[in-house]
Amino acid sequence: MTQRQYFPHLDLLRVVFVFIVLLHHWIAENPFTFLPFGSTIAFVLSGFLLTEPLLKGKESETSYWYTTSRFLARRLLRTLPVYLLVLLVYAIVNRYHFREYITNFLTFTQNYIIAYHKDPINNPIDYIQTWSLAVQEQFYIFLPLFIYLIPNRFHKIFFIFLSVAGLAIRLWYFSLELPFTYNHFTTECCIDCFGIGALISYYHYKHPDQLKKLLANKTLLGILIFLYLCSMPGYYNSSKNELDFNYYSLYNNLYRITERTFVSLFSVWFIAWGIYYPSKTLTKISIHPFINYTGKISYGIYIYHFLAASALLKGLHAIELTPSRFVWWVVCLNFLATFAMAALSFEYIEKPILKLKDKHFGEKAKQQKKEGLAA
């Protein structure tokens, strides 16, 4: 796989994504009521970033599985060490019987345990925010296989199928009156996000002029915004007296079902517009050292934010302060604690591993391997 082109605005998008996730988890007392679409942006971005290297890898002279295995090894070296460290902490503490589910967390299938859990309010599962990481890791495993097996001429059709199938499955689950957790946490209900991200990547690689033409279609964008706004009353007019995950809950409405697709479609403009028509102001913001560094540690922020907030709250209780975790100054302290924990982790855990990743799976190592094979 060729070295990936760098787009500064994607760092800003990562920062926005992780900021939305933190606000969603720390501001709203009830889940899904405030900025519940951070994971959608992350899924679209993953689909975009993964697809083009795979398409190029299949067309290159180098073995597809050689380049793909290197890519996946780099991915695992980036994500696994910190993730396993935090799993160890949760397993030791064993809050909410966490050890019962450790196999699911180790195999990245926790999203299904969370989706099918019968009583998440009174009997919760700890560390559930990693459901989206599980979905991403599953996608990173299966997409290379599908791209390899599907003939090149059918790749676009496959990506379109994914883009439609995710929404269709959510509507199907909705019609069956299944719990909203099925629609939110299961992998099959997220595949439209990855499919749309893959389509952006496909057109950027194969047909950039057609993608530019789509971006210039203000009528289409206006229609999408209008339809999205029309769907919103279905959510805000629904009763919010009771949070009920077990039945046909208040979140099971057409707005919540279609929102993921709308946000994914808007991401076409978020991602592609910055590639072809970069704003000078946004570029300046994107390359600012703080944004650049926050983008680098965004994975750590995502992984640690519940752990940091929980430790902070316990510390406050230890000094006989018992504020609500939703008051503004506690939320501010949560941000500071999470950023500090992620920064320390990046400097002393992730950086050394990243150097190992570059040493064994970087471009220089790849070239040395080729030269060794040629000799």
C-alpha positions in Angstrom: 0.0 0.0 0.0 1.3 3.4 -0.9 1.9 6.0 1.8 -1.4 7.8 2.6 -1.8 11.4 1.6 -2.1 13.8 4.5 -5.2 16.0 4.8 -4.9 18.5 7.7 -8.7 19.1 8.0 -9.1 15.4 9.0 -7.1 16.2 12.2 -9.7 18.9 13.0 -12.5 16.4 12.2 -10.9 13.9 14.7 -10.8 16.6 17.4 -14.5 17.6 16.7 -15.5 13.9 16.8 -13.8 13.2 20.2 -15.1 16.5 21.6 -18.6 15.5 20.6 -18.2 12.1 22.2 -17.1 13.6 25.5 -19.9 16.1 25.6 -22.4 13.4 24.7 -21.2 11.3 27.6 -20.7 14.0 30.2 -23.4 16.6 29.5 -26.5 14.5 29.0 -28.0 12.7 32.0 -29.9 10.4 29.6 -28.0 8.8 26.8 -28.6 9.8 23.2 -30.2 13.1 24.1 -27.2 15.4 23.3 -24.9 15.2 20.2 -25.4 11.4 19.7 -23.6 11.2 16.4 -19.8 11.4 17.2 -19.4 7.7 16.4 -21.1 8.1 13.0 -18.4 10.6 12.0 -15.7 8.3 13.2 -17.2 5.4 11.2 -17.4 7.4 8.0 -13.8 8.6 8.5 -12.6 5.0 9.0 -14.3 3.9 5.8 -12.7 6.7 3.9 -9.2 6.2 5.3 -9.2 2.4 4.9 -10.7 1.9 1.5 -8.3 3.7 -0.9 -5.1 1.9 0.4 -6.9 -1.4 0.0 -8.0 -0.5 -3.6 -4.5 0.5 -4.4 -3.0 -2.6 -2.8 -5.2 -4.8 -4.9 -4.0 -3.1 -8.1 -0.3 -3.0 -7.1 2.3 -5.6 -8.1 3.0 -6.4 -4.4 1.0 -9.2 -2.8 -2.4 -7.8 -1.6 -2.3 -9.9 1.6 1.3 -8.9 2.3 0.5 -5.2 2.2 -2.9 -5.7 4.0 -1.3 -7.7 6.8 1.2 -5.0 7.3 -1.5 -2.4 7.4 -3.5 -4.4 10.0 -0.4 -5.0 12.1 0.2 -1.2 12.2 -3.4 -0.7 13.2 -3.2 -3.3 16.0 0.0 -1.8 17.3 -1.7 1.6 17.4 -4.9 0.5 19.2 -4.3 -2.7 21.2 -1.6 -1.7 23.9 -3.6 1.1 25.4 -6.9 -0.7 25.1 -5.5 -3.8 26.8 -4.0 -1.7 29.6 -7.4 -0.1 30.3 -9.1 -3.5 30.1 -6.7 -4.8 32.7 -7.6 -1.9 35.0 -11.3 -2.6 34.6 -10.8 -6.3 35.2 -9.0 -5.6 38.4 -11.6 -3.2 39.7 -14.4 -5.5 38.4 -17.1 -3.0 38.7 -20.5 -4.3 37.5 -19.0 -7.8 37.2 -16.8 -6.6 34.3 -14.9 -9.9 34.2 -18.0 -11.8 33.1 -17.7 -9.9 29.8 -13.9 -9.8 29.3 -13.9 -12.4 26.5 -16.2 -10.1 24.5 -14.0 -7.1 25.1 -10.9 -9.1 24.1 -12.6 -10.3 20.8 -14.2 -6.9 20.0 -17.7 -8.3 20.2 -18.8 -6.3 23.2 -21.1 -4.2 21.0 -23.5 -7.2 20.8 -23.4 -8.0 24.5 -24.3 -4.3 25.1 -27.0 -4.4 22.4 -28.7 -7.5 23.8 -28.2 -6.7 27.5 -31.6 -6.9 29.2 -31.2 -4.4 32.0 -28.6 -1.7 31.2 -30.0 0.8 33.6 -30.1 -1.2 36.9 -27.5 -3.7 35.9 -25.0 -1.9 33.6 -22.0 -3.2 31.7 -18.8 -1.1 32.4 -16.7 0.5 29.7 -19.5 0.4 27.1 -18.2 3.4 25.1 -15.8 1.0 23.4 -18.7 -0.5 21.5 -17.8 1.8 18.6 -14.2 0.6 18.7 -15.5 -3.0 18.4 -17.5 -2.1 15.3 -14.5 -0.4 13.7 -12.2 -3.4 14.4 -14.7 -5.7 12.9 -14.8 -3.5 9.8 -11.0 -3.4 9.6 -11.0 -7.2 9.6 -13.8 -7.9 7.1 -13.4 -5.1 4.5 -10.0 -6.3 3.3 -11.5 -9.7 2.8 -14.5 -8.5 0.8 -12.3 -6.2 -1.4 -10.1 -9.1 -2.2 -12.9 -11.5 -3.0 -15.1 -9.0 -5.0 -13.9 -8.3 -8.6 -12.7 -4.7 -9.0 -15.6 -3.7 -11.3 -18.1 -4.5 -8.5 -16.4 -2.6 -5.7 -18.6 0.5 -6.2 -21.8 -1.6 -6.2 -20.6 -3.3 -3.0 -20.0 0.1 -1.3 -23.5 1.3 -2.4 -25.0 -1.9 -1.1 -23.4 -1.2 2.3 -24.6 2.4 2.3 -28.2 1.3 1.7 -28.2 -1.9 3.8 -27.4 -0.2 7.1 -30.5 2.0 6.9 -32.6 -0.8 5.6 -31.7 -3.1 8.6 -32.4 -0.3 11.1 -35.8 0.3 9.5 -36.4 -3.5 9.6 -35.5 -3.7 13.3 -37.7 -0.6 13.9 -40.6 -2.3 12.2 -40.1 -5.4 14.4 -40.3 -3.1 17.5 -36.9 -4.4 18.7 -35.1 -2.4 21.5 -33.3 0.7 20.3 -30.0 -0.8 21.5 -30.2 -3.2 18.5 -30.4 -0.2 16.2 -27.6 1.7 17.8 -24.9 -0.8 18.8 -25.0 -3.7 16.4 -22.5 -3.8 13.5 -25.0 -4.4 10.8 -26.8 -1.2 11.8 -23.6 0.9 11.3 -22.5 -0.4 7.9 -24.0 2.4 5.9 -21.6 4.8 7.6 -18.6 2.7 6.5 -20.2 2.3 3.0 -20.6 6.0 2.5 -17.0 6.6 3.7 -15.8 3.9 1.3 -17.7 5.6 -1.5 -16.0 8.9 -0.8 -12.6 7.1 -1.0 -13.6 5.2 -4.1 -14.6 8.3 -6.0 -11.6 10.3 -4.7 -9.3 7.6 -6.1 -11.2 6.6 -9.3 -13.4 9.5 -10.3 -12.4 12.8 -8.5 -14.2 14.9 -11.1 -17.5 13.2 -10.3 -17.0 13.8 -6.6 -16.2 17.5 -7.3 -19.4 17.7 -9.3 -21.4 16.2 -6.4 -19.9 18.7 -4.0 -21.0 21.6 -6.3 -24.6 20.3 -6.2 -26.1 22.8 -3.7 -29.6 21.6 -4.5 -28.8 18.1 -3.4 -27.2 19.4 -0.2 -30.2 21.6 0.4 -32.7 18.7 0.0 -30.7 16.6 2.5 -30.7 19.4 5.0 -34.4 19.9 4.5 -35.2 16.2 4.9 -33.0 16.0 8.0 -34.8 19.0 9.6 -38.2 17.5 8.7 -37.3 14.3 10.6 -36.4 16.1 13.8 -39.9 16.8 15.1 -40.4 13.0 15.3 -37.8 13.0 18.1 -38.5 16.2 19.9 -42.3 15.5 20.1 -41.9 12.1 21.6 -42.4 11.5 25.3 -39.2 11.5 27.4 -40.7 10.6 30.8 -39.1 7.2 31.0 -35.8 5.8 29.7 -36.7 2.3 28.6 -34.2 0.2 26.6 -36.1 -3.1 26.9 -39.2 -2.3 24.8 -40.3 0.0 22.0 -38.5 2.9 23.7 -38.7 6.6 23.3 -35.6 6.6 21.2 -37.1 4.2 18.7 -38.4 6.8 16.3 -37.7 7.5 12.6 -35.5 10.5 13.5 -33.1 8.3 15.5 -33.2 5.6 12.8 -32.4 7.9 9.9 -30.1 10.3 11.7 -27.0 8.0 11.2 -27.6 8.0 7.4 -28.1 11.8 7.3 -24.9 12.5 9.3 -23.0 10.1 7.1 -24.2 11.8 3.9 -23.3 15.2 5.4 -19.8 13.8 6.1 -19.3 13.6 2.3 -19.1 17.4 2.4 -17.1 17.5 5.7 -14.4 15.2 4.2 -14.3 15.8 0.5 -14.8 19.6 0.6 -11.6 19.9 2.7 -9.7 17.9 0.1 -10.7 19.8 -3.0 -11.7 23.2 -1.7 -9.7 23.7 1.5 -10.6 26.9 3.4 -7.5 28.9 4.4 -9.1 29.6 7.8 -9.9 26.0 8.5 -6.5 24.9 7.2 -4.8 27.4 9.7 -6.9 26.0 12.5 -6.2 22.4 11.4 -2.4 22.8 11.4 -2.4 24.6 14.7 0.0 22.7 17.1 -2.8 22.2 19.7 -5.2 20.8 17.1 -2.5 18.6 15.6 -1.4 17.3 19.0 -5.0 16.7 20.1 -5.6 14.8 16.9 -2.6 12.6 17.7 -3.9 11.8 21.2 -7.6 11.6 20.2 -7.6 7.8 20.5 -6.2 8.0 24.0 -8.8 10.6 24.9 -11.5 8.3 23.6 -10.1 5.3 25.5 -9.4 7.0 28.8 -12.3 9.5 29.2 -14.6 7.3 31.3 -11.7 6.0 33.4 -10.4 9.5 34.0 -13.8 10.9 34.9 -14.5 8.0 37.2 -11.1 8.4 39.0 -11.7 12.1 39.3 -15.2 11.6 40.9 -13.8 9.1 43.4 -11.1 11.6 44.2 -13.6 14.3 44.9 -15.7 11.9 47.1 -12.5 11.1 49.0 -12.2 14.8 50.0 -15.9 14.8 50.9 -17.1 16.7 47.8 -20.2 15.1 46.3 -21.1 17.2 43.3 -23.3 15.9 40.4 -21.0 14.6 37.6 -23.0 16.9 35.3 -22.2 20.3 36.9 -20.0 22.5 34.7 -16.9 22.6 36.8 -16.8 18.8 37.1 -17.1 18.5 33.3 -14.2 21.0 32.9 -12.1 18.9 35.4 -13.0 15.8 33.4 -11.7 17.4 30.2 -8.4 18.4 31.9 -7.9 15.0 33.6 -8.7 13.1 30.4 -6.4 15.3 28.3 -3.6 14.9 30.8 -4.0 11.1 31.0 -4.1 10.8 27.2 -1.0 13.0 26.8 1.0 11.0 29.4 -0.1 7.8 27.7 0.9 9.1 24.3 4.4 10.2 25.4 5.3 7.2 27.6 3.4 4.3 26.2 2.1 5.0 22.6 5.2 6.8 21.2 7.6 4.0 21.9 5.2 1.5 20.3 4.7 3.8 17.4 8.4 3.9 16.8 8.3 0.1 16.9 5.5 0.2 14.4 7.5 2.4 12.0 10.6 0.3 12.4 9.0 -3.0 11.5 6.0 -1.9 9.3 7.0 1.5 8.0 8.0 2.4 4.4 11.7 1.9 5.1 11.1 -1.5 6.5 8.9 -2.3 3.5 11.7 -1.3 1.1 14.3 -3.3 3.0 12.0 -6.3 2.8 11.6 -5.9 -0.9 15.4 -5.6 -1.4 15.9 -8.7 0.7 13.5 -10.7 -1.4 15.1 -9.4 -4.6 18.6 -10.5 -3.4 
